[in-house]
């Protein structure tokens, strides 16, 4: 039983090596050696690093640009009962929603 498992492991390793070499040959065909002349302009991708030397991973919520485009919210004056004054500008749309036996008037106000 031990001999059978070692034979199976050898076959698996051989198949992995053949797949690895096949993928390497595909990747090597697409690679091109880069050669630059003096005075040429080149774009480089630079990864920011921490003080230790590891690269900083860009995560979902990490800031990606400067914060100059962020607007400050307007201040709202609250009353003592935690309500505030709203002045409607115009009525955009009106509709009637029919429920089981009722009709409810809906108004969209800007």
Biopython code that builds the backbone (N, CA, C, O; Angstrom):
import numpy as np
from Bio.PDB.StructureBuilder import StructureBuilder

atoms = [
    (1, "UNK", "N", (0.825, -1.194, 0.000)),
    (1, "UNK", "CA", (0.000, 0.000, 0.000)),
    (1, "UNK", "C", (0.874, 1.265, 0.000)),
    (1, "UNK", "O", (0.539, 2.251, -0.656)),
    (2, "UNK", "N", (1.976, 1.233, 0.725)),
    (2, "UNK", "CA", (2.888, 2.388, 0.754)),
    (2, "UNK", "C", (3.512, 2.589, -0.613)),
    (2, "UNK", "O", (3.688, 3.722, -1.060)),
    (3, "UNK", "N", (3.850, 1.490, -1.282)),
    (3, "UNK", "CA", (4.456, 1.584, -2.612)),
    (3, "UNK", "C", (3.481, 2.195, -3.614)),
    (3, "UNK", "O", (3.887, 2.974, -4.476)),
    (4, "UNK", "N", (2.204, 1.849, -3.509)),
    (4, "UNK", "CA", (1.193, 2.405, -4.423)),
    (4, "UNK", "C", (1.043, 3.913, -4.230)),
    (4, "UNK", "O", (0.951, 4.665, -5.200)),
    (5, "UNK", "N", (1.020, 4.342, -2.985)),
    (5, "UNK", "CA", (0.873, 5.774, -2.732)),
    (5, "UNK", "C", (2.104, 6.557, -3.193)),
    (5, "UNK", "O", (1.972, 7.667, -3.707)),
    (6, "UNK", "N", (3.286, 5.994, -3.016)),
    (6, "UNK", "CA", (4.492, 6.695, -3.490)),
    (6, "UNK", "C", (4.495, 6.788, -5.018)),
    (6, "UNK", "O", (4.927, 7.796, -5.576)),
    (7, "UNK", "N", (4.014, 5.735, -5.696)),
    (7, "UNK", "CA", (3.926, 5.778, -7.159)),
    (7, "UNK", "C", (2.934, 6.854, -7.603)),
    (7, "UNK", "O", (3.195, 7.593, -8.552)),
    (8, "UNK", "N", (1.796, 6.936, -6.910)),
    (8, "UNK", "CA", (0.802, 7.955, -7.247)),
    (8, "UNK", "C", (1.346, 9.359, -7.008)),
    (8, "UNK", "O", (1.090, 10.278, -7.786)),
    (9, "UNK", "N", (2.099, 9.511, -5.922)),
    (9, "UNK", "CA", (2.698, 10.819, -5.627)),
    (9, "UNK", "C", (3.702, 11.203, -6.706)),
    (9, "UNK", "O", (3.766, 12.366, -7.104)),
    (10, "UNK", "N", (4.491, 10.233, -7.186)),
    (10, "UNK", "CA", (5.453, 10.514, -8.268)),
    (10, "UNK", "C", (4.736, 10.932, -9.543)),
    (10, "UNK", "O", (5.174, 11.859, -10.223)),
    (11, "UNK", "N", (3.626, 10.250, -9.877)),
    (11, "UNK", "CA", (2.864, 10.612, -11.072)),
    (11, "UNK", "C", (2.284, 12.016, -10.945)),
    (11, "UNK", "O", (2.293, 12.790, -11.903)),
    (12, "UNK", "N", (1.783, 12.338, -9.761)),
    (12, "UNK", "CA", (1.210, 13.668, -9.538)),
    (12, "UNK", "C", (2.277, 14.744, -9.678)),
    (12, "UNK", "O", (2.040, 15.791, -10.281)),
    (13, "UNK", "N", (3.465, 14.480, -9.113)),
    (13, "UNK", "CA", (4.557, 15.463, -9.217)),
    (13, "UNK", "C", (4.989, 15.652, -10.661)),
    (13, "UNK", "O", (5.268, 16.775, -11.081)),
    (14, "UNK", "N", (5.047, 14.555, -11.434)),
    (14, "UNK", "CA", (5.423, 14.665, -12.844)),
    (14, "UNK", "C", (4.404, 15.495, -13.616)),
    (14, "UNK", "O", (4.772, 16.327, -14.446)),
    (15, "UNK", "N", (3.120, 15.267, -13.341)),
    (15, "UNK", "CA", (2.082, 16.032, -14.032)),
    (15, "UNK", "C", (2.137, 17.507, -13.657)),
    (15, "UNK", "O", (1.930, 18.379, -14.500)),
    (16, "UNK", "N", (2.418, 17.779, -12.383)),
    (16, "UNK", "CA", (2.543, 19.176, -11.950)),
    (16, "UNK", "C", (3.725, 19.843, -12.639)),
    (16, "UNK", "O", (3.623, 20.991, -13.071)),
    (17, "UNK", "N", (4.849, 19.133, -12.747)),
    (17, "UNK", "CA", (6.029, 19.696, -13.406)),
    (17, "UNK", "C", (5.772, 19.944, -14.887)),
    (17, "UNK", "O", (6.204, 20.967, -15.419)),
    (18, "UNK", "N", (5.072, 19.023, -15.568)),
    (18, "UNK", "CA", (4.775, 19.252, -16.984)),
    (18, "UNK", "C", (3.834, 20.447, -17.163)),
    (18, "UNK", "O", (4.013, 21.244, -18.085)),
    (19, "UNK", "N", (2.837, 20.573, -16.289)),
    (19, "UNK", "CA", (1.939, 21.718, -16.366)),
    (19, "UNK", "C", (2.692, 23.009, -16.073)),
    (19, "UNK", "O", (2.451, 24.033, -16.712)),
    (20, "UNK", "N", (3.601, 22.959, -15.111)),
    (20, "UNK", "CA", (4.404, 24.135, -14.764)),
    (20, "UNK", "C", (5.274, 24.563, -15.938)),
    (20, "UNK", "O", (5.349, 25.749, -16.257)),
    (21, "UNK", "N", (5.924, 23.615, -16.574)),
    (21, "UNK", "CA", (6.795, 23.962, -17.700)),
    (21, "UNK", "C", (5.978, 24.472, -18.885)),
    (21, "UNK", "O", (6.432, 25.361, -19.605)),
    (22, "UNK", "N", (4.782, 23.925, -19.100)),
    (22, "UNK", "CA", (3.922, 24.389, -20.180)),
    (22, "UNK", "C", (3.503, 25.835, -19.931)),
    (22, "UNK", "O", (3.556, 26.661, -20.843)),
    (23, "UNK", "N", (3.093, 26.144, -18.717)),
    (23, "UNK", "CA", (2.695, 27.514, -18.390)),
    (23, "UNK", "C", (3.873, 28.476, -18.476)),
    (23, "UNK", "O", (3.711, 29.626, -18.886)),
    (24, "UNK", "N", (5.065, 28.004, -18.088)),
    (24, "UNK", "CA", (6.265, 28.842, -18.171)),
    (24, "UNK", "C", (6.592, 29.165, -19.617)),
    (24, "UNK", "O", (6.971, 30.293, -19.930)),
    (25, "UNK", "N", (6.449, 28.187, -20.500)),
    (25, "UNK", "CA", (6.738, 28.440, -21.909)),
    (25, "UNK", "C", (5.732, 29.426, -22.498)),
    (25, "UNK", "O", (6.109, 30.262, -23.319)),
    (26, "UNK", "N", (4.440, 29.347, -22.092)),
    (26, "UNK", "CA", (3.459, 30.312, -22.552)),
    (26, "UNK", "C", (3.813, 31.719, -22.079)),
    (26, "UNK", "O", (3.703, 32.682, -22.838)),
    (27, "UNK", "N", (4.234, 31.831, -20.833)),
    (27, "UNK", "CA", (4.567, 33.150, -20.276)),
    (27, "UNK", "C", (5.841, 33.698, -20.901)),
    (27, "UNK", "O", (5.940, 34.902, -21.138)),
    (28, "UNK", "N", (6.822, 32.834, -21.173)),
    (28, "UNK", "CA", (8.079, 33.303, -21.739)),
    (28, "UNK", "C", (7.904, 33.816, -23.168)),
    (28, "UNK", "O", (8.650, 34.692, -23.605)),
    (29, "UNK", "N", (6.933, 33.284, -23.893)),
    (29, "UNK", "CA", (6.703, 33.759, -25.255)),
    (29, "UNK", "C", (6.216, 35.197, -25.260)),
    (29, "UNK", "O", (6.516, 35.939, -26.195)),
    (30, "UNK", "N", (5.481, 35.607, -24.253)),
    (30, "UNK", "CA", (4.931, 36.960, -24.193)),
    (30, "UNK", "C", (5.908, 37.960, -23.592)),
    (30, "UNK", "O", (5.739, 39.164, -23.783)),
    (31, "UNK", "N", (6.915, 37.502, -22.879)),
    (31, "UNK", "CA", (7.889, 38.410, -22.263)),
    (31, "UNK", "C", (8.859, 38.928, -23.315)),
    (31, "UNK", "O", (9.297, 38.200, -24.207)),
    (32, "UNK", "N", (9.174, 40.194, -23.181)),
    (32, "UNK", "CA", (10.143, 40.805, -24.085)),
    (32, "UNK", "C", (11.197, 41.509, -23.246)),
    (32, "UNK", "O", (10.857, 42.158, -22.257)),
    (33, "UNK", "N", (12.447, 41.399, -23.611)),
    (33, "UNK", "CA", (13.474, 42.125, -22.849)),
    (33, "UNK", "C", (13.335, 43.626, -23.092)),
    (33, "UNK", "O", (13.150, 44.066, -24.227)),
    (34, "UNK", "N", (13.427, 44.398, -22.024)),
    (34, "UNK", "CA", (13.290, 45.846, -22.124)),
    (34, "UNK", "C", (14.657, 46.476, -22.299)),
    (34, "UNK", "O", (15.580, 46.224, -21.524)),
    (35, "UNK", "N", (14.769, 47.289, -23.317)),
    (35, "UNK", "CA", (16.022, 48.002, -23.561)),
    (35, "UNK", "C", (15.678, 49.473, -23.773)),
    (35, "UNK", "O", (14.780, 49.808, -24.545)),
    (36, "UNK", "N", (16.396, 50.336, -23.083)),
    (36, "UNK", "CA", (16.157, 51.765, -23.180)),
    (36, "UNK", "C", (17.443, 52.456, -23.602)),
    (36, "UNK", "O", (18.550, 52.000, -23.313)),
    (37, "UNK", "N", (17.260, 53.568, -24.292)),
    (37, "UNK", "CA", (18.390, 54.381, -24.698)),
    (37, "UNK", "C", (18.483, 55.588, -23.783)),
    (37, "UNK", "O", (17.506, 55.946, -23.126)),
    (38, "UNK", "N", (19.623, 56.204, -23.736)),
    (38, "UNK", "CA", (19.833, 57.386, -22.908)),
    (38, "UNK", "C", (18.989, 58.519, -23.468)),
    (38, "UNK", "O", (19.038, 58.813, -24.663)),
    (39, "UNK", "N", (18.210, 59.154, -22.590)),
    (39, "UNK", "CA", (17.378, 60.277, -22.988)),
    (39, "UNK", "C", (15.933, 59.910, -23.279)),
    (39, "UNK", "O", (15.115, 60.796, -23.527)),
    (40, "UNK", "N", (15.600, 58.623, -23.255)),
    (40, "UNK", "CA", (14.211, 58.217, -23.489)),
    (40, "UNK", "C", (13.375, 58.457, -22.236)),
    (40, "UNK", "O", (13.882, 58.363, -21.119)),
    (41, "UNK", "N", (12.092, 58.768, -22.424)),
    (41, "UNK", "CA", (11.169, 58.929, -21.323)),
    (41, "UNK", "C", (10.439, 57.610, -21.097)),
    (41, "UNK", "O", (9.966, 56.976, -22.040)),
    (42, "UNK", "N", (10.357, 57.210, -19.825)),
    (42, "UNK", "CA", (9.782, 55.912, -19.478)),
    (42, "UNK", "C", (8.828, 56.095, -18.305)),
    (42, "UNK", "O", (9.129, 56.845, -17.376)),
    (43, "UNK", "N", (7.679, 55.417, -18.334)),
    (43, "UNK", "CA", (6.761, 55.397, -17.204)),
    (43, "UNK", "C", (7.144, 54.243, -16.293)),
    (43, "UNK", "O", (7.328, 53.113, -16.745)),
    (44, "UNK", "N", (7.261, 54.539, -15.006)),
    (44, "UNK", "CA", (7.596, 53.515, -14.024)),
    (44, "UNK", "C", (6.447, 53.359, -13.050)),
    (44, "UNK", "O", (5.795, 54.339, -12.689)),
    (45, "UNK", "N", (6.198, 52.138, -12.626)),
    (45, "UNK", "CA", (5.210, 51.875, -11.586)),
    (45, "UNK", "C", (5.958, 51.785, -10.274)),
    (45, "UNK", "O", (6.841, 50.945, -10.102)),
    (46, "UNK", "N", (5.595, 52.659, -9.352)),
    (46, "UNK", "CA", (6.281, 52.713, -8.071)),
    (46, "UNK", "C", (5.303, 52.278, -6.990)),
    (46, "UNK", "O", (4.182, 52.783, -6.924)),
    (47, "UNK", "N", (5.719, 51.350, -6.148)),
    (47, "UNK", "CA", (4.885, 50.879, -5.053)),
    (47, "UNK", "C", (5.346, 51.554, -3.776)),
    (47, "UNK", "O", (6.516, 51.439, -3.410)),
    (48, "UNK", "N", (4.446, 52.265, -3.080)),
    (48, "UNK", "CA", (4.869, 52.899, -1.826)),
    (48, "UNK", "C", (5.183, 51.839, -0.776)),
    (48, "UNK", "O", (4.502, 50.817, -0.687)),
    (49, "UNK", "N", (6.219, 52.094, 0.015)),
    (49, "UNK", "CA", (6.616, 51.136, 1.033)),
    (49, "UNK", "C", (6.557, 51.774, 2.404)),
    (49, "UNK", "O", (6.606, 52.996, 2.548)),
    (50, "UNK", "N", (6.453, 50.932, 3.392)),
    (50, "UNK", "CA", (6.489, 51.421, 4.765)),
    (50, "UNK", "C", (7.944, 51.547, 5.190)),
    (50, "UNK", "O", (8.848, 51.259, 4.406)),
    (51, "UNK", "N", (8.174, 51.974, 6.422)),
    (51, "UNK", "CA", (9.541, 52.127, 6.906)),
    (51, "UNK", "C", (10.279, 50.806, 6.987)),
    (51, "UNK", "O", (11.507, 50.773, 6.910)),
    (52, "UNK", "N", (9.540, 49.716, 7.142)),
    (52, "UNK", "CA", (10.178, 48.410, 7.255)),
    (52, "UNK", "C", (10.634, 47.918, 5.892)),
    (52, "UNK", "O", (11.628, 47.199, 5.790)),
    (53, "UNK", "N", (9.910, 48.303, 4.841)),
    (53, "UNK", "CA", (10.302, 47.884, 3.506)),
    (53, "UNK", "C", (9.244, 47.075, 2.804)),
    (53, "UNK", "O", (9.394, 46.760, 1.624)),
    (54, "UNK", "N", (8.179, 46.730, 3.497)),
    (54, "UNK", "CA", (7.110, 45.983, 2.838)),
    (54, "UNK", "C", (6.250, 46.936, 2.029)),
    (54, "UNK", "O", (6.125, 48.111, 2.373)),
    (55, "UNK", "N", (5.663, 46.438, 0.963)),
    (55, "UNK", "CA", (4.785, 47.260, 0.141)),
    (55, "UNK", "C", (3.437, 47.418, 0.829)),
    (55, "UNK", "O", (2.946, 46.498, 1.485)),
    (56, "UNK", "N", (2.851, 48.590, 0.671)),
    (56, "UNK", "CA", (1.533, 48.858, 1.242)),
    (56, "UNK", "C", (0.491, 48.310, 0.275)),
    (56, "UNK", "O", (0.458, 48.702, -0.891)),
    (57, "UNK", "N", (-0.347, 47.418, 0.747)),
    (57, "UNK", "CA", (-1.393, 46.876, -0.099)),
    (57, "UNK", "C", (-2.515, 47.900, -0.208)),
    (57, "UNK", "O", (-2.898, 48.526, 0.781)),
    (58, "UNK", "N", (-3.041, 48.065, -1.426)),
    (58, "UNK", "CA", (-4.175, 48.953, -1.595)),
    (58, "UNK", "C", (-5.426, 48.177, -1.241)),
    (58, "UNK", "O", (-5.821, 47.242, -1.937)),
    (59, "UNK", "N", (-6.029, 48.579, -0.162)),
    (59, "UNK", "CA", (-7.240, 47.914, 0.280)),
    (59, "UNK", "C", (-8.438, 48.729, -0.153)),
    (59, "UNK", "O", (-8.297, 49.811, -0.725)),
    (60, "UNK", "N", (-9.595, 48.211, 0.120)),
    (60, "UNK", "CA", (-10.832, 48.803, -0.369)),
    (60, "UNK", "C", (-11.035, 50.227, 0.132)),
    (60, "UNK", "O", (-11.468, 51.088, -0.634)),
    (61, "UNK", "N", (-10.736, 50.491, 1.386)),
    (61, "UNK", "CA", (-11.040, 51.788, 1.968)),
    (61, "UNK", "C", (-9.828, 52.696, 2.138)),
    (61, "UNK", "O", (-9.948, 53.765, 2.736)),
    (62, "UNK", "N", (-8.664, 52.300, 1.628)),
    (62, "UNK", "CA", (-7.493, 53.167, 1.714)),
    (62, "UNK", "C", (-7.697, 54.386, 0.825)),
    (62, "UNK", "O", (-8.273, 54.254, -0.255)),
    (63, "UNK", "N", (-7.244, 55.577, 1.242)),
    (63, "UNK", "CA", (-7.386, 56.750, 0.376)),
    (63, "UNK", "C", (-6.492, 56.604, -0.844)),
    (63, "UNK", "O", (-5.331, 56.212, -0.729)),
    (64, "UNK", "N", (-7.040, 56.921, -2.016)),
    (64, "UNK", "CA", (-6.300, 56.734, -3.256)),
    (64, "UNK", "C", (-5.873, 58.048, -3.885)),
    (64, "UNK", "O", (-5.039, 58.035, -4.790)),
    (65, "UNK", "N", (-6.412, 59.194, -3.442)),
    (65, "UNK", "CA", (-6.030, 60.479, -4.028)),
    (65, "UNK", "C", (-6.096, 61.530, -2.953)),
    (65, "UNK", "O", (-6.407, 61.238, -1.798)),
    (66, "UNK", "N", (-5.796, 62.784, -3.345)),
    (66, "UNK", "CA", (-5.817, 63.866, -2.376)),
    (66, "UNK", "C", (-7.259, 64.189, -2.012)),
    (66, "UNK", "O", (-8.185, 63.880, -2.762)),
    (67, "UNK", "N", (-7.437, 64.810, -0.861)),
    (67, "UNK", "CA", (-8.772, 65.078, -0.341)),
    (67, "UNK", "C", (-9.251, 66.482, -0.715)),
    (67, "UNK", "O", (-10.115, 67.025, -0.026)),
    (68, "UNK", "N", (-8.724, 67.083, -1.774)),
    (68, "UNK", "CA", (-9.104, 68.438, -2.156)),
    (68, "UNK", "C", (-10.516, 68.492, -2.732)),
    (68, "UNK", "O", (-11.152, 69.545, -2.696)),
    (69, "UNK", "N", (-11.012, 67.390, -3.255)),
    (69, "UNK", "CA", (-12.330, 67.394, -3.874)),
    (69, "UNK", "C", (-13.467, 67.161, -2.866)),
    (69, "UNK", "O", (-14.638, 67.239, -3.237)),
    (70, "UNK", "N", (-13.138, 66.881, -1.610)),
    (70, "UNK", "CA", (-14.162, 66.623, -0.598)),
    (70, "UNK", "C", (-14.744, 67.944, -0.122)),
    (70, "UNK", "O", (-14.012, 68.867, 0.231)),
    (71, "UNK", "N", (-16.069, 68.023, -0.115)),
    (71, "UNK", "CA", (-16.745, 69.248, 0.308)),
    (71, "UNK", "C", (-17.156, 69.143, 1.765)),
    (71, "UNK", "O", (-17.498, 68.066, 2.251)),
    (72, "UNK", "N", (-17.118, 70.268, 2.450)),
    (72, "UNK", "CA", (-17.558, 70.308, 3.837)),
    (72, "UNK", "C", (-19.088, 70.371, 3.870)),
    (72, "UNK", "O", (-19.680, 71.103, 3.077)),
    (73, "UNK", "N", (-19.739, 69.628, 4.762)),
    (73, "UNK", "CA", (-21.201, 69.696, 4.830)),
    (73, "UNK", "C", (-21.657, 71.026, 5.415)),
    (73, "UNK", "O", (-20.956, 71.657, 6.207)),
    (74, "UNK", "N", (-22.873, 71.436, 4.993)),
    (74, "UNK", "CA", (-23.412, 72.680, 5.507)),
    (74, "UNK", "C", (-23.820, 72.504, 6.968)),
    (74, "UNK", "O", (-24.254, 71.429, 7.381)),
    (75, "UNK", "N", (-23.674, 73.573, 7.735)),
    (75, "UNK", "CA", (-24.090, 73.508, 9.127)),
    (75, "UNK", "C", (-25.596, 73.674, 9.206)),
    (75, "UNK", "O", (-26.168, 74.494, 8.488)),
    (76, "UNK", "N", (-26.239, 72.912, 10.061)),
    (76, "UNK", "CA", (-27.684, 72.945, 10.219)),
    (76, "UNK", "C", (-27.993, 73.469, 11.610)),
    (76, "UNK", "O", (-27.446, 72.984, 12.600)),
    (77, "UNK", "N", (-28.876, 74.469, 11.681)),
    (77, "UNK", "CA", (-29.270, 75.022, 12.971)),
    (77, "UNK", "C", (-30.430, 74.209, 13.520)),
    (77, "UNK", "O", (-31.509, 74.169, 12.929)),
    (78, "UNK", "N", (-30.201, 73.563, 14.650)),
    (78, "UNK", "CA", (-31.226, 72.747, 15.283)),
    (78, "UNK", "C", (-31.940, 73.535, 16.368)),
    (78, "UNK", "O", (-31.346, 74.363, 17.059)),
    (79, "UNK", "N", (-33.232, 73.255, 16.499)),
    (79, "UNK", "CA", (-34.002, 73.871, 17.583)),
    (79, "UNK", "C", (-33.817, 73.045, 18.851)),
    (79, "UNK", "O", (-33.108, 72.039, 18.858)),
    (80, "UNK", "N", (-34.469, 73.491, 19.925)),
    (80, "UNK", "CA", (-34.331, 72.776, 21.194)),
    (80, "UNK", "C", (-34.929, 71.376, 21.130)),
    (80, "UNK", "O", (-34.435, 70.466, 21.797)),
    (81, "UNK", "N", (-35.988, 71.187, 20.337)),
    (81, "UNK", "CA", (-36.607, 69.864, 20.236)),
    (81, "UNK", "C", (-36.003, 69.031, 19.097)),
    (81, "UNK", "O", (-36.626, 68.084, 18.617)),
    (82, "UNK", "N", (-34.793, 69.390, 18.673)),
    (82, "UNK", "CA", (-34.014, 68.681, 17.648)),
    (82, "UNK", "C", (-34.712, 68.630, 16.290)),
    (82, "UNK", "O", (-34.625, 67.621, 15.591)),
    (83, "UNK", "N", (-35.400, 69.699, 15.911)),
    (83, "UNK", "CA", (-35.972, 69.836, 14.579)),
    (83, "UNK", "C", (-35.288, 71.014, 13.901)),
    (83, "UNK", "O", (-34.621, 71.812, 14.559)),
    (84, "UNK", "N", (-35.451, 71.124, 12.595)),
    (84, "UNK", "CA", (-34.845, 72.241, 11.886)),
    (84, "UNK", "C", (-35.810, 72.758, 10.826)),
    (84, "UNK", "O", (-36.722, 72.048, 10.404)),
    (85, "UNK", "N", (-35.600, 73.999, 10.403)),
    (85, "UNK", "CA", (-36.471, 74.676, 9.461)),
    (85, "UNK", "C", (-36.128, 74.230, 8.042)),
    (85, "UNK", "O", (-34.967, 74.282, 7.637)),
    (86, "UNK", "N", (-37.133, 73.792, 7.288)),
    (86, "UNK", "CA", (-36.953, 73.408, 5.898)),
    (86, "UNK", "C", (-37.827, 74.320, 5.050)),
    (86, "UNK", "O", (-39.026, 74.446, 5.297)),
    (87, "UNK", "N", (-37.223, 74.957, 4.049)),
    (87, "UNK", "CA", (-37.987, 75.818, 3.153)),
    (87, "UNK", "C", (-38.080, 75.122, 1.798)),
    (87, "UNK", "O", (-37.062, 74.944, 1.130)),
    (88, "UNK", "N", (-39.283, 74.725, 1.381)),
    (88, "UNK", "CA", (-39.434, 74.073, 0.081)),
    (88, "UNK", "C", (-39.230, 75.068, -1.053)),
    (88, "UNK", "O", (-39.628, 76.228, -0.947)),
    (89, "UNK", "N", (-38.614, 74.616, -2.132)),
    (89, "UNK", "CA", (-38.341, 75.477, -3.282)),
    (89, "UNK", "C", (-39.427, 75.322, -4.336)),
    (89, "UNK", "O", (-39.977, 76.314, -4.813)),
    (90, "UNK", "N", (-39.739, 74.081, -4.701)),
    (90, "UNK", "CA", (-40.759, 73.835, -5.712)),
    (90, "UNK", "C", (-41.325, 72.426, -5.543)),
    (90, "UNK", "O", (-40.716, 71.585, -4.882)),
    (91, "UNK", "N", (-42.475, 72.173, -6.133)),
    (91, "UNK", "CA", (-43.081, 70.845, -6.147)),
    (91, "UNK", "C", (-42.723, 70.197, -7.475)),
    (91, "UNK", "O", (-43.092, 70.691, -8.540)),
    (92, "UNK", "N", (-42.004, 69.094, -7.401)),
    (92, "UNK", "CA", (-41.550, 68.420, -8.617)),
    (92, "UNK", "C", (-42.596, 67.474, -9.189)),
    (92, "UNK", "O", (-42.803, 67.441, -10.402)),
    (93, "UNK", "N", (-43.260, 66.701, -8.326)),
    (93, "UNK", "CA", (-44.167, 65.676, -8.831)),
    (93, "UNK", "C", (-45.235, 65.383, -7.791)),
    (93, "UNK", "O", (-44.984, 65.465, -6.589)),
    (94, "UNK", "N", (-46.419, 65.042, -8.258)),
    (94, "UNK", "CA", (-47.488, 64.591, -7.364)),
    (94, "UNK", "C", (-48.059, 63.304, -7.924)),
    (94, "UNK", "O", (-48.121, 63.121, -9.140)),
    (95, "UNK", "N", (-48.477, 62.409, -7.037)),
    (95, "UNK", "CA", (-49.097, 61.159, -7.453)),
    (95, "UNK", "C", (-50.002, 60.661, -6.334)),
    (95, "UNK", "O", (-49.932, 61.125, -5.196)),
    (96, "UNK", "N", (-50.853, 59.703, -6.690)),
    (96, "UNK", "CA", (-51.775, 59.113, -5.728)),
    (96, "UNK", "C", (-51.449, 57.629, -5.630)),
    (96, "UNK", "O", (-51.431, 56.922, -6.637)),
    (97, "UNK", "N", (-51.191, 57.160, -4.404)),
    (97, "UNK", "CA", (-50.892, 55.751, -4.174)),
    (97, "UNK", "C", (-52.139, 55.095, -3.609)),
    (97, "UNK", "O", (-52.674, 55.530, -2.589)),
    (98, "UNK", "N", (-52.598, 54.048, -4.276)),
    (98, "UNK", "CA", (-53.819, 53.369, -3.839)),
    (98, "UNK", "C", (-53.444, 52.171, -2.986)),
    (98, "UNK", "O", (-52.707, 51.288, -3.423)),
    (99, "UNK", "N", (-53.955, 52.149, -1.773)),
    (99, "UNK", "CA", (-53.763, 51.027, -0.878)),
    (99, "UNK", "C", (-55.066, 50.225, -0.843)),
    (99, "UNK", "O", (-55.896, 50.385, -1.738)),
    (100, "UNK", "N", (-55.266, 49.386, 0.141)),
    (100, "UNK", "CA", (-56.435, 48.490, 0.174)),
    (100, "UNK", "C", (-57.768, 49.220, 0.052)),
    (100, "UNK", "O", (-58.612, 48.816, -0.747)),
    (101, "UNK", "N", (-57.965, 50.219, 0.778)),
    (101, "UNK", "CA", (-59.208, 50.968, 0.665)),
    (101, "UNK", "C", (-58.951, 52.446, 0.750)),
    (101, "UNK", "O", (-59.881, 53.246, 0.848)),
    (102, "UNK", "N", (-57.682, 52.811, 0.712)),
    (102, "UNK", "CA", (-57.312, 54.205, 0.923)),
    (102, "UNK", "C", (-56.566, 54.725, -0.290)),
    (102, "UNK", "O", (-55.997, 53.964, -1.073)),
    (103, "UNK", "N", (-56.584, 56.018, -0.422)),
    (103, "UNK", "CA", (-55.766, 56.698, -1.415)),
    (103, "UNK", "C", (-54.874, 57.684, -0.676)),
    (103, "UNK", "O", (-55.359, 58.519, 0.089)),
    (104, "UNK", "N", (-53.565, 57.583, -0.907)),
    (104, "UNK", "CA", (-52.597, 58.446, -0.220)),
    (104, "UNK", "C", (-51.986, 59.367, -1.252)),
    (104, "UNK", "O", (-51.479, 58.914, -2.278)),
    (105, "UNK", "N", (-52.033, 60.659, -0.982)),
    (105, "UNK", "CA", (-51.474, 61.659, -1.870)),
    (105, "UNK", "C", (-49.970, 61.773, -1.604)),
    (105, "UNK", "O", (-49.569, 62.017, -0.466)),
    (106, "UNK", "N", (-49.121, 61.600, -2.644)),
    (106, "UNK", "CA", (-47.669, 61.731, -2.513)),
    (106, "UNK", "C", (-47.224, 62.985, -3.252)),
    (106, "UNK", "O", (-47.670, 63.249, -4.368)),
    (107, "UNK", "N", (-46.344, 63.754, -2.626)),
    (107, "UNK", "CA", (-45.835, 64.991, -3.210)),
    (107, "UNK", "C", (-44.324, 64.980, -3.116)),
    (107, "UNK", "O", (-43.770, 64.784, -2.034)),
    (108, "UNK", "N", (-43.646, 65.190, -4.242)),
    (108, "UNK", "CA", (-42.173, 65.278, -4.239)),
    (108, "UNK", "C", (-41.788, 66.747, -4.257)),
    (108, "UNK", "O", (-42.090, 67.473, -5.203)),
    (109, "UNK", "N", (-41.104, 67.180, -3.175)),
    (109, "UNK", "CA", (-40.767, 68.581, -2.982)),
    (109, "UNK", "C", (-39.257, 68.750, -3.052)),
    (109, "UNK", "O", (-38.510, 67.990, -2.435)),
    (110, "UNK", "N", (-38.811, 69.747, -3.806)),
    (110, "UNK", "CA", (-37.380, 70.054, -3.869)),
    (110, "UNK", "C", (-37.075, 71.147, -2.861)),
    (110, "UNK", "O", (-35.926, 71.569, -2.737)),
]
sb = StructureBuilder()
sb.init_structure("model")
sb.init_model(0)
sb.init_chain("A")
sb.init_seg("    ")
for serial, (resi, resn, name, xyz) in enumerate(atoms, 1):
    if name == "N":
        sb.init_residue(resn, " ", resi, " ")
    sb.init_atom(name, np.array(xyz, "f"), 0.0, 1.0, " ", f" {name:<3s}", serial, name[0])
structure = sb.get_structure()
